[in-house]
Amino acid sequence: MKNKLTVTIERDLIPKAKAYAKLHGTSLSEIIEETFKKLPRRKGASFSGRWRGKFTVVLKNEHRFRKLSEKYL
């Protein structure tokens, strides 16, 4: 269900906005709605995006693996 929303913009932008919508065969409401749908849900990258590439694989024969396994396993 859609609800009505009042948007306030500068007076000189109204004709430009209407012309843009008409040129693209849509309404201002649809342009605003689609713009907000495309926005990310949160600021910045996702949790996995922030950590992607930060870790390296440690092989079992590496010194670091042996020390960590002695301590934690």
PyMOL commands that set and color helices and strands:
alter all, ss='L'
color gray80, all
select helices_A, chain A and resi 13-23+28-38+47-51+63-72
alter helices_A, ss='H'
color red, helices_A
deselect
rebuild
show_as cartoon
